[in-house]
Structure formats: C-alpha cells, structure tokens
Amino acid sequence: MFSWKSPNGMFEFTATVEAMNYLKNVAEQPFIQVGINKGGCSGMSYSVEEKTGYDDRHYIIPMATELSILVDRDIAENIFKKLECRLVQQSYGDLIVWAHDGAKKVCGCGESFQ
C-alpha cells in the first residue's frame, strides 16, 4: 500500500500497489489529475485526466512508478480529505475505483457521490 499525507495534515492519499502499476501502464502522460464534476446519480462524480504539467494549486503526489497524482488543494482538503485508489479485477476487465472520506452518500456503481 502506498500512502502520502499533505504537509499540513489535511489530506491523505492511499493507493494499492496493483492500482499504481495499472495507472503506470495505461498513462501516456507523467501526471494524472483527480478532481470532481457536477453530475452522476448522487450529484458529483470523479474526474480523472492525464496532464503534462501542474501548477501551484495542486498537491503533487509522487508515486514510486514514475507517475504523479495531482489533486487540487481546495478539493483535497475540503471535499476528499482522504482519497483512496484501488484496482478491482472483474470478469470484463480491470477497473480503477476512487473513494474518499468526505462522501455523504455513494451511488451503487461507485462512480458518483454526494
């Protein structure tokens, strides 16, 4: 298990080794930004986007796989608080699942939250 905590202690990120390896294998850019979008059956959904760079508003989480995760500081501290990334292996293919402690409600598919 990979774990990273922000310098001010207000945000924590964890990822399984399997999830880190999967992201490394599918990513074409050096950064993956995790954020939120309005929408989904519970009101908000995760957004995941590859990036070539970052700016001062991001936490940069260096993973041991030559890939870094970017999370907007405001979203990290005020919505996510603790963000988890894991790989779920299913008969129709592998799936990255994101979860966080700030969710009040999560839909059945796990892709949206309130």
Biopython code that builds the backbone (N, CA, C, O; Angstrom):
import numpy as np
from Bio.PDB.StructureBuilder import StructureBuilder

atoms = [
    (1, "MET", "N", (0.839, -1.176, 0.000)),
    (1, "MET", "CA", (0.000, 0.000, 0.000)),
    (1, "MET", "C", (0.887, 1.244, 0.000)),
    (1, "MET", "O", (1.815, 1.359, 0.801)),
    (2, "PHE", "N", (0.594, 2.154, -0.894)),
    (2, "PHE", "CA", (1.290, 3.432, -0.968)),
    (2, "PHE", "C", (0.467, 4.449, -0.190)),
    (2, "PHE", "O", (-0.758, 4.473, -0.304)),
    (3, "SER", "N", (1.132, 5.292, 0.602)),
    (3, "SER", "CA", (0.438, 6.306, 1.379)),
    (3, "SER", "C", (1.206, 7.617, 1.343)),
    (3, "SER", "O", (2.434, 7.635, 1.421)),
    (4, "TRP", "N", (0.464, 8.721, 1.221)),
    (4, "TRP", "CA", (1.058, 10.059, 1.196)),
    (4, "TRP", "C", (0.156, 10.997, 1.981)),
    (4, "TRP", "O", (-1.067, 10.927, 1.864)),
    (5, "LYS", "N", (0.753, 11.877, 2.782)),
    (5, "LYS", "CA", (-0.006, 12.843, 3.563)),
    (5, "LYS", "C", (0.501, 14.246, 3.251)),
    (5, "LYS", "O", (1.707, 14.468, 3.141)),
    (6, "SER", "N", (-0.432, 15.197, 3.108)),
    (6, "SER", "CA", (-0.041, 16.578, 2.808)),
    (6, "SER", "C", (0.764, 17.157, 3.972)),
    (6, "SER", "O", (0.598, 16.729, 5.115)),
    (7, "PRO", "N", (1.629, 18.123, 3.688)),
    (7, "PRO", "CA", (2.460, 18.714, 4.749)),
    (7, "PRO", "C", (1.646, 19.302, 5.906)),
    (7, "PRO", "O", (2.097, 19.281, 7.051)),
    (8, "ASN", "N", (0.444, 19.828, 5.613)),
    (8, "ASN", "CA", (-0.370, 20.414, 6.683)),
    (8, "ASN", "C", (-1.272, 19.380, 7.363)),
    (8, "ASN", "O", (-1.997, 19.720, 8.298)),
    (9, "GLY", "N", (-1.237, 18.131, 6.909)),
    (9, "GLY", "CA", (-2.004, 17.052, 7.518)),
    (9, "GLY", "C", (-3.494, 17.048, 7.209)),
    (9, "GLY", "O", (-4.243, 16.286, 7.821)),
    (10, "MET", "N", (-3.941, 17.877, 6.276)),
    (10, "MET", "CA", (-5.378, 17.986, 5.991)),
    (10, "MET", "C", (-5.854, 17.081, 4.862)),
    (10, "MET", "O", (-7.049, 17.028, 4.573)),
    (11, "PHE", "N", (-4.925, 16.366, 4.220)),
    (11, "PHE", "CA", (-5.291, 15.487, 3.115)),
    (11, "PHE", "C", (-4.376, 14.278, 3.104)),
    (11, "PHE", "O", (-3.174, 14.388, 3.347)),
    (12, "GLU", "N", (-4.964, 13.115, 2.816)),
    (12, "GLU", "CA", (-4.193, 11.881, 2.736)),
    (12, "GLU", "C", (-4.611, 11.103, 1.495)),
    (12, "GLU", "O", (-5.795, 11.030, 1.164)),
    (13, "PHE", "N", (-3.626, 10.521, 0.812)),
    (13, "PHE", "CA", (-3.870, 9.723, -0.379)),
    (13, "PHE", "C", (-3.279, 8.337, -0.164)),
    (13, "PHE", "O", (-2.150, 8.204, 0.307)),
    (14, "THR", "N", (-4.047, 7.304, -0.511)),
    (14, "THR", "CA", (-3.533, 5.943, -0.468)),
    (14, "THR", "C", (-3.875, 5.244, -1.778)),
    (14, "THR", "O", (-4.885, 5.538, -2.418)),
    (15, "ALA", "N", (-3.014, 4.317, -2.156)),
    (15, "ALA", "CA", (-3.244, 3.531, -3.374)),
    (15, "ALA", "C", (-2.639, 2.150, -3.182)),
    (15, "ALA", "O", (-1.581, 1.994, -2.572)),
    (16, "THR", "N", (-3.328, 1.160, -3.710)),
    (16, "THR", "CA", (-2.770, -0.185, -3.667)),
    (16, "THR", "C", (-1.650, -0.289, -4.702)),
    (16, "THR", "O", (-1.616, 0.474, -5.667)),
    (17, "VAL", "N", (-0.752, -1.222, -4.497)),
    (17, "VAL", "CA", (0.339, -1.451, -5.451)),
    (17, "VAL", "C", (-0.233, -1.804, -6.822)),
    (17, "VAL", "O", (0.279, -1.359, -7.849)),
    (18, "GLU", "N", (-1.286, -2.598, -6.832)),
    (18, "GLU", "CA", (-1.926, -3.002, -8.096)),
    (18, "GLU", "C", (-2.480, -1.791, -8.844)),
    (18, "GLU", "O", (-2.358, -1.710, -10.066)),
    (19, "ALA", "N", (-3.087, -0.854, -8.121)),
    (19, "ALA", "CA", (-3.625, 0.352, -8.752)),
    (19, "ALA", "C", (-2.498, 1.215, -9.308)),
    (19, "ALA", "O", (-2.612, 1.741, -10.415)),
    (20, "MET", "N", (-1.412, 1.367, -8.555)),
    (20, "MET", "CA", (-0.276, 2.156, -9.026)),
    (20, "MET", "C", (0.302, 1.556, -10.305)),
    (20, "MET", "O", (0.579, 2.282, -11.259)),
    (21, "ASN", "N", (0.484, 0.253, -10.330)),
    (21, "ASN", "CA", (1.040, -0.400, -11.517)),
    (21, "ASN", "C", (0.097, -0.273, -12.705)),
    (21, "ASN", "O", (0.546, -0.035, -13.826)),
    (22, "TYR", "N", (-1.197, -0.428, -12.478)),
    (22, "TYR", "CA", (-2.180, -0.288, -13.555)),
    (22, "TYR", "C", (-2.135, 1.126, -14.142)),
    (22, "TYR", "O", (-2.087, 1.291, -15.361)),
    (23, "LEU", "N", (-2.150, 2.140, -13.281)),
    (23, "LEU", "CA", (-2.113, 3.526, -13.759)),
    (23, "LEU", "C", (-0.831, 3.801, -14.545)),
    (23, "LEU", "O", (-0.863, 4.470, -15.578)),
    (24, "LYS", "N", (0.279, 3.292, -14.060)),
    (24, "LYS", "CA", (1.549, 3.478, -14.767)),
    (24, "LYS", "C", (1.487, 2.875, -16.167)),
    (24, "LYS", "O", (1.993, 3.463, -17.123)),
    (25, "ASN", "N", (0.868, 1.700, -16.285)),
    (25, "ASN", "CA", (0.806, 1.012, -17.578)),
    (25, "ASN", "C", (-0.133, 1.663, -18.578)),
    (25, "ASN", "O", (0.096, 1.565, -19.783)),
    (26, "VAL", "N", (-1.190, 2.327, -18.109)),
    (26, "VAL", "CA", (-2.148, 2.926, -19.040)),
    (26, "VAL", "C", (-1.893, 4.412, -19.296)),
    (26, "VAL", "O", (-2.365, 4.953, -20.295)),
    (27, "ALA", "N", (-1.155, 5.076, -18.410)),
    (27, "ALA", "CA", (-0.928, 6.523, -18.555)),
    (27, "ALA", "C", (0.058, 6.815, -19.679)),
    (27, "ALA", "O", (1.082, 6.146, -19.823)),
    (28, "GLU", "N", (-0.273, 7.820, -20.463)),
    (28, "GLU", "CA", (0.620, 8.271, -21.526)),
    (28, "GLU", "C", (1.316, 9.579, -21.156)),
    (28, "GLU", "O", (2.240, 10.007, -21.846)),
    (29, "GLN", "N", (0.880, 10.208, -20.081)),
    (29, "GLN", "CA", (1.459, 11.467, -19.607)),
    (29, "GLN", "C", (2.030, 11.237, -18.200)),
    (29, "GLN", "O", (1.685, 10.249, -17.553)),
    (30, "PRO", "N", (2.901, 12.139, -17.722)),
    (30, "PRO", "CA", (3.532, 11.931, -16.413)),
    (30, "PRO", "C", (2.641, 12.227, -15.202)),
    (30, "PRO", "O", (3.000, 11.897, -14.072)),
    (31, "PHE", "N", (1.467, 12.857, -15.439)),
    (31, "PHE", "CA", (0.589, 13.222, -14.331)),
    (31, "PHE", "C", (-0.843, 12.775, -14.601)),
    (31, "PHE", "O", (-1.323, 12.804, -15.734)),
    (32, "ILE", "N", (-1.512, 12.361, -13.523)),
    (32, "ILE", "CA", (-2.947, 12.081, -13.580)),
    (32, "ILE", "C", (-3.608, 12.987, -12.557)),
    (32, "ILE", "O", (-3.299, 12.929, -11.367)),
    (33, "GLN", "N", (-4.525, 13.829, -13.033)),
    (33, "GLN", "CA", (-5.244, 14.736, -12.146)),
    (33, "GLN", "C", (-6.582, 14.126, -11.763)),
    (33, "GLN", "O", (-7.359, 13.707, -12.622)),
    (34, "VAL", "N", (-6.839, 14.083, -10.460)),
    (34, "VAL", "CA", (-8.112, 13.580, -9.943)),
    (34, "VAL", "C", (-8.888, 14.770, -9.406)),
    (34, "VAL", "O", (-8.378, 15.537, -8.589)),
    (35, "GLY", "N", (-10.119, 14.920, -9.867)),
    (35, "GLY", "CA", (-10.960, 16.029, -9.430)),
    (35, "GLY", "C", (-12.405, 15.598, -9.347)),
    (35, "GLY", "O", (-12.707, 14.413, -9.204)),
    (36, "ILE", "N", (-13.297, 16.568, -9.438)),
    (36, "ILE", "CA", (-14.725, 16.284, -9.382)),
    (36, "ILE", "C", (-15.466, 17.041, -10.470)),
    (36, "ILE", "O", (-15.029, 18.102, -10.917)),
    (37, "ASN", "N", (-16.584, 16.484, -10.886)),
    (37, "ASN", "CA", (-17.516, 17.115, -11.823)),
    (37, "ASN", "C", (-18.900, 17.088, -11.196)),
    (37, "ASN", "O", (-19.217, 16.194, -10.411)),
    (38, "LYS", "N", (-19.713, 18.060, -11.541)),
    (38, "LYS", "CA", (-21.113, 18.002, -11.130)),
    (38, "LYS", "C", (-21.815, 17.018, -12.043)),
    (38, "LYS", "O", (-21.612, 17.028, -13.257)),
    (39, "GLY", "N", (-22.642, 16.169, -11.454)),
    (39, "GLY", "CA", (-23.363, 15.176, -12.233)),
    (39, "GLY", "C", (-23.254, 13.806, -11.612)),
    (39, "GLY", "O", (-22.635, 13.633, -10.562)),
    (40, "GLY", "N", (-23.850, 12.845, -12.255)),
    (40, "GLY", "CA", (-23.883, 11.489, -11.705)),
    (40, "GLY", "C", (-25.126, 11.316, -10.867)),
    (40, "GLY", "O", (-25.777, 12.298, -10.509)),
    (41, "CYS", "N", (-25.460, 10.095, -10.552)),
    (41, "CYS", "CA", (-26.724, 9.822, -9.855)),
    (41, "CYS", "C", (-26.727, 10.319, -8.414)),
    (41, "CYS", "O", (-27.801, 10.444, -7.826)),
    (42, "SER", "N", (-25.568, 10.610, -7.820)),
    (42, "SER", "CA", (-25.529, 11.133, -6.452)),
    (42, "SER", "C", (-25.166, 12.613, -6.396)),
    (42, "SER", "O", (-25.061, 13.169, -5.303)),
    (43, "GLY", "N", (-24.974, 13.265, -7.537)),
    (43, "GLY", "CA", (-24.731, 14.703, -7.565)),
    (43, "GLY", "C", (-23.348, 15.122, -8.029)),
    (43, "GLY", "O", (-23.212, 16.155, -8.685)),
    (44, "MET", "N", (-22.313, 14.347, -7.707)),
    (44, "MET", "CA", (-20.947, 14.664, -8.131)),
    (44, "MET", "C", (-20.276, 13.373, -8.573)),
    (44, "MET", "O", (-20.628, 12.289, -8.108)),
    (45, "SER", "N", (-19.307, 13.496, -9.474)),
    (45, "SER", "CA", (-18.566, 12.321, -9.924)),
    (45, "SER", "C", (-17.080, 12.654, -9.992)),
    (45, "SER", "O", (-16.690, 13.818, -10.077)),
    (46, "TYR", "N", (-16.277, 11.625, -9.954)),
    (46, "TYR", "CA", (-14.823, 11.803, -10.052)),
    (46, "TYR", "C", (-14.450, 12.129, -11.493)),
    (46, "TYR", "O", (-15.034, 11.594, -12.436)),
    (47, "SER", "N", (-13.471, 13.012, -11.648)),
    (47, "SER", "CA", (-12.896, 13.243, -12.968)),
    (47, "SER", "C", (-11.432, 12.835, -12.895)),
    (47, "SER", "O", (-10.735, 13.153, -11.933)),
    (48, "VAL", "N", (-10.985, 12.141, -13.903)),
    (48, "VAL", "CA", (-9.603, 11.688, -13.980)),
    (48, "VAL", "C", (-9.093, 12.066, -15.358)),
    (48, "VAL", "O", (-9.661, 11.674, -16.377)),
    (49, "GLU", "N", (-8.005, 12.841, -15.372)),
    (49, "GLU", "CA", (-7.494, 13.372, -16.636)),
    (49, "GLU", "C", (-5.968, 13.342, -16.635)),
    (49, "GLU", "O", (-5.334, 13.710, -15.646)),
    (50, "GLU", "N", (-5.391, 12.910, -17.732)),
    (50, "GLU", "CA", (-3.933, 12.926, -17.858)),
    (50, "GLU", "C", (-3.467, 14.348, -18.143)),
    (50, "GLU", "O", (-4.129, 15.089, -18.870)),
    (51, "LYS", "N", (-2.322, 14.728, -17.568)),
    (51, "LYS", "CA", (-1.775, 16.071, -17.721)),
    (51, "LYS", "C", (-0.280, 15.993, -18.015)),
    (51, "LYS", "O", (0.393, 15.031, -17.644)),
    (52, "THR", "N", (0.218, 17.016, -18.683)),
    (52, "THR", "CA", (1.654, 17.097, -18.938)),
    (52, "THR", "C", (2.366, 17.949, -17.896)),
    (52, "THR", "O", (3.593, 17.909, -17.806)),
    (53, "GLY", "N", (1.618, 18.719, -17.107)),
    (53, "GLY", "CA", (2.224, 19.588, -16.104)),
    (53, "GLY", "C", (1.235, 19.896, -14.993)),
    (53, "GLY", "O", (0.139, 19.339, -14.940)),
    (54, "TYR", "N", (1.646, 20.798, -14.105)),
    (54, "TYR", "CA", (0.825, 21.148, -12.952)),
    (54, "TYR", "C", (1.087, 22.596, -12.581)),
    (54, "TYR", "O", (1.972, 23.241, -13.143)),
    (55, "ASP", "N", (0.298, 23.110, -11.616)),
    (55, "ASP", "CA", (0.539, 24.456, -11.125)),
    (55, "ASP", "C", (0.472, 24.479, -9.599)),
    (55, "ASP", "O", (0.303, 23.439, -8.963)),
    (56, "ASP", "N", (0.606, 25.671, -9.018)),
    (56, "ASP", "CA", (0.700, 25.808, -7.560)),
    (56, "ASP", "C", (-0.542, 25.387, -6.801)),
    (56, "ASP", "O", (-0.466, 25.155, -5.594)),
    (57, "ARG", "N", (-1.668, 25.280, -7.458)),
    (57, "ARG", "CA", (-2.899, 24.920, -6.740)),
    (57, "ARG", "C", (-3.000, 23.421, -6.456)),
    (57, "ARG", "O", (-3.901, 22.987, -5.739)),
    (58, "HIS", "N", (-2.090, 22.637, -7.010)),
    (58, "HIS", "CA", (-2.149, 21.177, -6.883)),
    (58, "HIS", "C", (-1.249, 20.639, -5.783)),
    (58, "HIS", "O", (-0.166, 21.164, -5.523)),
    (59, "TYR", "N", (-1.726, 19.578, -5.143)),
    (59, "TYR", "CA", (-0.833, 18.698, -4.414)),
    (59, "TYR", "C", (-0.250, 17.764, -5.463)),
    (59, "TYR", "O", (-0.977, 17.238, -6.305)),
    (60, "ILE", "N", (1.052, 17.559, -5.412)),
    (60, "ILE", "CA", (1.724, 16.643, -6.330)),
    (60, "ILE", "C", (2.131, 15.424, -5.512)),
    (60, "ILE", "O", (2.965, 15.520, -4.611)),
    (61, "ILE", "N", (1.546, 14.295, -5.827)),
    (61, "ILE", "CA", (1.790, 13.069, -5.076)),
    (61, "ILE", "C", (2.687, 12.168, -5.919)),
    (61, "ILE", "O", (2.210, 11.501, -6.837)),
    (62, "PRO", "N", (3.986, 12.145, -5.610)),
    (62, "PRO", "CA", (4.907, 11.332, -6.396)),
    (62, "PRO", "C", (4.783, 9.860, -6.026)),
    (62, "PRO", "O", (5.078, 9.467, -4.897)),
    (63, "MET", "N", (4.351, 9.063, -6.972)),
    (63, "MET", "CA", (4.235, 7.629, -6.728)),
    (63, "MET", "C", (5.536, 6.961, -7.164)),
    (63, "MET", "O", (6.308, 7.544, -7.925)),
    (64, "ALA", "N", (5.773, 5.786, -6.706)),
    (64, "ALA", "CA", (7.028, 5.084, -6.981)),
    (64, "ALA", "C", (7.103, 4.546, -8.402)),
    (64, "ALA", "O", (8.009, 3.772, -8.711)),
    (65, "THR", "N", (6.189, 4.927, -9.266)),
    (65, "THR", "CA", (6.090, 4.330, -10.591)),
    (65, "THR", "C", (6.326, 5.331, -11.725)),
    (65, "THR", "O", (5.838, 5.124, -12.836)),
    (66, "GLU", "N", (7.068, 6.414, -11.460)),
    (66, "GLU", "CA", (7.338, 7.440, -12.475)),
    (66, "GLU", "C", (6.077, 8.182, -12.901)),
    (66, "GLU", "O", (6.038, 8.794, -13.968)),
    (67, "LEU", "N", (5.066, 8.126, -12.076)),
    (67, "LEU", "CA", (3.799, 8.780, -12.343)),
    (67, "LEU", "C", (3.410, 9.536, -11.083)),
    (67, "LEU", "O", (3.582, 9.033, -9.972)),
    (68, "SER", "N", (2.884, 10.749, -11.256)),
    (68, "SER", "CA", (2.433, 11.522, -10.107)),
    (68, "SER", "C", (0.944, 11.791, -10.213)),
    (68, "SER", "O", (0.407, 11.957, -11.308)),
    (69, "ILE", "N", (0.289, 11.833, -9.077)),
    (69, "ILE", "CA", (-1.129, 12.154, -8.999)),
    (69, "ILE", "C", (-1.247, 13.619, -8.611)),
    (69, "ILE", "O", (-0.550, 14.082, -7.708)),
    (70, "LEU", "N", (-2.118, 14.345, -9.284)),
    (70, "LEU", "CA", (-2.388, 15.746, -8.974)),
    (70, "LEU", "C", (-3.789, 15.863, -8.385)),
    (70, "LEU", "O", (-4.742, 15.283, -8.906)),
    (71, "VAL", "N", (-3.904, 16.619, -7.298)),
    (71, "VAL", "CA", (-5.207, 16.897, -6.707)),
    (71, "VAL", "C", (-5.221, 18.361, -6.307)),
    (71, "VAL", "O", (-4.318, 18.829, -5.613)),
    (72, "ASP", "N", (-6.250, 19.088, -6.745)),
    (72, "ASP", "CA", (-6.426, 20.483, -6.370)),
    (72, "ASP", "C", (-6.469, 20.577, -4.838)),
    (72, "ASP", "O", (-7.203, 19.827, -4.194)),
    (73, "ARG", "N", (-5.697, 21.482, -4.261)),
    (73, "ARG", "CA", (-5.599, 21.584, -2.801)),
    (73, "ARG", "C", (-6.952, 21.846, -2.145)),
    (73, "ARG", "O", (-7.259, 21.258, -1.108)),
    (74, "ASP", "N", (-7.755, 22.714, -2.734)),
    (74, "ASP", "CA", (-9.057, 23.051, -2.167)),
    (74, "ASP", "C", (-9.985, 21.831, -2.156)),
    (74, "ASP", "O", (-10.650, 21.560, -1.156)),
    (75, "ILE", "N", (-10.025, 21.104, -3.264)),
    (75, "ILE", "CA", (-10.843, 19.884, -3.337)),
    (75, "ILE", "C", (-10.313, 18.835, -2.364)),
    (75, "ILE", "O", (-11.089, 18.168, -1.679)),
    (76, "ALA", "N", (-8.999, 18.692, -2.305)),
    (76, "ALA", "CA", (-8.385, 17.689, -1.428)),
    (76, "ALA", "C", (-8.752, 17.928, 0.036)),
    (76, "ALA", "O", (-9.150, 16.997, 0.736)),
    (77, "GLU", "N", (-8.620, 19.166, 0.495)),
    (77, "GLU", "CA", (-8.805, 19.462, 1.910)),
    (77, "GLU", "C", (-10.267, 19.639, 2.311)),
    (77, "GLU", "O", (-10.629, 19.345, 3.450)),
    (78, "ASN", "N", (-11.112, 20.114, 1.395)),
    (78, "ASN", "CA", (-12.491, 20.429, 1.756)),
    (78, "ASN", "C", (-13.515, 19.390, 1.319)),
    (78, "ASN", "O", (-14.618, 19.348, 1.863)),
    (79, "ILE", "N", (-13.172, 18.557, 0.353)),
    (79, "ILE", "CA", (-14.122, 17.544, -0.116)),
    (79, "ILE", "C", (-13.579, 16.139, 0.122)),
    (79, "ILE", "O", (-14.233, 15.328, 0.778)),
    (80, "PHE", "N", (-12.396, 15.844, -0.400)),
    (80, "PHE", "CA", (-11.880, 14.477, -0.292)),
    (80, "PHE", "C", (-11.412, 14.111, 1.122)),
    (80, "PHE", "O", (-11.852, 13.098, 1.667)),
    (81, "LYS", "N", (-10.560, 14.886, 1.702)),
    (81, "LYS", "CA", (-9.911, 14.641, 2.991)),
    (81, "LYS", "C", (-9.005, 13.408, 2.960)),
    (81, "LYS", "O", (-7.807, 13.517, 3.220)),
    (82, "LYS", "N", (-9.560, 12.252, 2.649)),
    (82, "LYS", "CA", (-8.765, 11.028, 2.446)),
    (82, "LYS", "C", (-9.237, 10.414, 1.137)),
    (82, "LYS", "O", (-10.403, 10.040, 1.003)),
    (83, "LEU", "N", (-8.330, 10.311, 0.173)),
    (83, "LEU", "CA", (-8.657, 9.751, -1.140)),
    (83, "LEU", "C", (-7.956, 8.417, -1.295)),
    (83, "LEU", "O", (-6.760, 8.295, -1.031)),
    (84, "GLU", "N", (-8.710, 7.424, -1.722)),
    (84, "GLU", "CA", (-8.170, 6.071, -1.897)),
    (84, "GLU", "C", (-8.314, 5.648, -3.348)),
    (84, "GLU", "O", (-9.327, 5.927, -3.989)),
    (85, "CYS", "N", (-7.302, 4.977, -3.858)),
    (85, "CYS", "CA", (-7.314, 4.439, -5.215)),
    (85, "CYS", "C", (-7.001, 2.947, -5.131)),
    (85, "CYS", "O", (-6.006, 2.538, -4.532)),
    (86, "ARG", "N", (-7.867, 2.148, -5.740)),
    (86, "ARG", "CA", (-7.601, 0.710, -5.755)),
    (86, "ARG", "C", (-8.037, 0.119, -7.090)),
    (86, "ARG", "O", (-8.848, 0.698, -7.812)),
    (87, "LEU", "N", (-7.483, -1.036, -7.396)),
    (87, "LEU", "CA", (-7.811, -1.746, -8.627)),
    (87, "LEU", "C", (-8.760, -2.878, -8.300)),
    (87, "LEU", "O", (-8.508, -3.676, -7.398)),
    (88, "VAL", "N", (-9.859, -2.941, -9.043)),
    (88, "VAL", "CA", (-10.822, -4.030, -8.891)),
    (88, "VAL", "C", (-10.766, -4.854, -10.170)),
    (88, "VAL", "O", (-10.969, -4.328, -11.265)),
    (89, "GLN", "N", (-10.494, -6.123, -10.032)),
    (89, "GLN", "CA", (-10.427, -7.011, -11.189)),
    (89, "GLN", "C", (-11.767, -7.704, -11.353)),
    (89, "GLN", "O", (-12.247, -8.384, -10.447)),
    (90, "GLN", "N", (-12.367, -7.521, -12.533)),
    (90, "GLN", "CA", (-13.663, -8.103, -12.826)),
    (90, "GLN", "C", (-13.562, -8.935, -14.091)),
    (90, "GLN", "O", (-12.587, -8.826, -14.835)),
    (91, "SER", "N", (-14.553, -9.755, -14.334)),
    (91, "SER", "CA", (-14.507, -10.654, -15.486)),
    (91, "SER", "C", (-14.430, -9.899, -16.807)),
    (91, "SER", "O", (-13.868, -10.419, -17.771)),
    (92, "TYR", "N", (-14.971, -8.705, -16.877)),
    (92, "TYR", "CA", (-14.956, -7.936, -18.119)),
    (92, "TYR", "C", (-13.798, -6.948, -18.196)),
    (92, "TYR", "O", (-13.705, -6.191, -19.162)),
    (93, "GLY", "N", (-12.917, -6.938, -17.205)),
    (93, "GLY", "CA", (-11.740, -6.077, -17.253)),
    (93, "GLY", "C", (-11.452, -5.419, -15.915)),
    (93, "GLY", "O", (-12.276, -5.439, -15.001)),
    (94, "ASP", "N", (-10.278, -4.842, -15.823)),
    (94, "ASP", "CA", (-9.866, -4.171, -14.598)),
    (94, "ASP", "C", (-10.476, -2.782, -14.523)),
    (94, "ASP", "O", (-10.744, -2.150, -15.545)),
    (95, "LEU", "N", (-10.693, -2.313, -13.295)),
    (95, "LEU", "CA", (-11.340, -1.030, -13.071)),
    (95, "LEU", "C", (-10.659, -0.332, -11.905)),
    (95, "LEU", "O", (-10.463, -0.928, -10.847)),
    (96, "ILE", "N", (-10.297, 0.935, -12.099)),
    (96, "ILE", "CA", (-9.770, 1.751, -11.008)),
    (96, "ILE", "C", (-10.960, 2.324, -10.252)),
    (96, "ILE", "O", (-11.879, 2.881, -10.852)),
    (97, "VAL", "N", (-10.937, 2.185, -8.940)),
    (97, "VAL", "CA", (-12.014, 2.693, -8.101)),
    (97, "VAL", "C", (-11.436, 3.754, -7.173)),
    (97, "VAL", "O", (-10.412, 3.542, -6.524)),
    (98, "TRP", "N", (-12.111, 4.898, -7.122)),
    (98, "TRP", "CA", (-11.733, 6.003, -6.246)),
    (98, "TRP", "C", (-12.763, 6.079, -5.130)),
    (98, "TRP", "O", (-13.948, 5.844, -5.365)),
    (99, "ALA", "N", (-12.328, 6.404, -3.924)),
    (99, "ALA", "CA", (-13.238, 6.591, -2.796)),
    (99, "ALA", "C", (-12.629, 7.642, -1.869)),
    (99, "ALA", "O", (-11.409, 7.792, -1.797)),
    (100, "HIS", "N", (-13.494, 8.364, -1.163)),
    (100, "HIS", "CA", (-12.978, 9.357, -0.221)),
    (100, "HIS", "C", (-13.865, 9.475, 1.005)),
    (100, "HIS", "O", (-15.052, 9.152, 0.967)),
    (101, "ASP", "N", (-13.266, 9.944, 2.099)),
    (101, "ASP", "CA", (-13.951, 10.052, 3.382)),
    (101, "ASP", "C", (-14.997, 11.155, 3.422)),
    (101, "ASP", "O", (-15.907, 11.102, 4.250)),
    (102, "GLY", "N", (-14.893, 12.152, 2.553)),
    (102, "GLY", "CA", (-15.821, 13.271, 2.596)),
    (102, "GLY", "C", (-17.188, 12.978, 2.001)),
    (102, "GLY", "O", (-18.076, 13.827, 2.078)),
    (103, "ALA", "N", (-17.388, 11.814, 1.413)),
    (103, "ALA", "CA", (-18.663, 11.490, 0.763)),
    (103, "ALA", "C", (-19.748, 11.228, 1.799)),
    (103, "ALA", "O", (-19.556, 10.447, 2.731)),
    (104, "LYS", "N", (-20.891, 11.889, 1.625)),
    (104, "LYS", "CA", (-22.038, 11.665, 2.498)),
    (104, "LYS", "C", (-22.891, 10.510, 1.981)),
    (104, "LYS", "O", (-23.544, 9.808, 2.754)),
    (105, "LYS", "N", (-22.876, 10.324, 0.665)),
    (105, "LYS", "CA", (-23.668, 9.287, 0.014)),
    (105, "LYS", "C", (-22.893, 8.829, -1.219)),
    (105, "LYS", "O", (-22.293, 9.651, -1.911)),
    (106, "VAL", "N", (-22.898, 7.546, -1.497)),
    (106, "VAL", "CA", (-22.223, 6.990, -2.673)),
    (106, "VAL", "C", (-23.224, 6.159, -3.446)),
    (106, "VAL", "O", (-23.995, 5.403, -2.853)),
    (107, "CYS", "N", (-23.223, 6.290, -4.761)),
    (107, "CYS", "CA", (-24.161, 5.510, -5.571)),
    (107, "CYS", "C", (-23.718, 4.052, -5.635)),
    (107, "CYS", "O", (-22.599, 3.719, -5.244)),
    (108, "GLY", "N", (-24.583, 3.203, -6.118)),
    (108, "GLY", "CA", (-24.299, 1.777, -6.196)),
    (108, "GLY", "C", (-23.141, 1.422, -7.107)),
    (108, "GLY", "O", (-22.436, 0.445, -6.856)),
    (109, "CYS", "N", (-22.931, 2.199, -8.165)),
    (109, "CYS", "CA", (-21.835, 1.896, -9.090)),
    (109, "CYS", "C", (-20.491, 2.409, -8.576)),
    (109, "CYS", "O", (-19.446, 2.009, -9.089)),
    (110, "GLY", "N", (-20.500, 3.283, -7.577)),
    (110, "GLY", "CA", (-19.267, 3.796, -7.009)),
    (110, "GLY", "C", (-18.633, 4.927, -7.785)),
    (110, "GLY", "O", (-17.540, 5.374, -7.436)),
    (111, "GLU", "N", (-19.292, 5.404, -8.834)),
    (111, "GLU", "CA", (-18.699, 6.467, -9.640)),
    (111, "GLU", "C", (-19.162, 7.863, -9.261)),
    (111, "GLU", "O", (-18.575, 8.850, -9.706)),
    (112, "SER", "N", (-20.211, 7.962, -8.441)),
    (112, "SER", "CA", (-20.659, 9.283, -8.035)),
    (112, "SER", "C", (-20.904, 9.312, -6.529)),
    (112, "SER", "O", (-21.042, 8.274, -5.880)),
    (113, "PHE", "N", (-20.953, 10.528, -5.995)),
    (113, "PHE", "CA", (-21.070, 10.713, -4.549)),
    (113, "PHE", "C", (-21.754, 12.038, -4.263)),
    (113, "PHE", "O", (-21.970, 12.857, -5.156)),
    (114, "GLN", "N", (-22.089, 12.226, -2.996)),
    (114, "GLN", "CA", (-22.708, 13.474, -2.565)),
    (114, "GLN", "C", (-21.909, 14.008, -1.402)),
    (114, "GLN", "O", (-22.238, 15.063, -0.859)),
]
sb = StructureBuilder()
sb.init_structure("model")
sb.init_model(0)
sb.init_chain("A")
sb.init_seg("    ")
for serial, (resi, resn, name, xyz) in enumerate(atoms, 1):
    if name == "N":
        sb.init_residue(resn, " ", resi, " ")
    sb.init_atom(name, np.array(xyz, "f"), 0.0, 1.0, " ", f" {name:<3s}", serial, name[0])
structure = sb.get_structure()
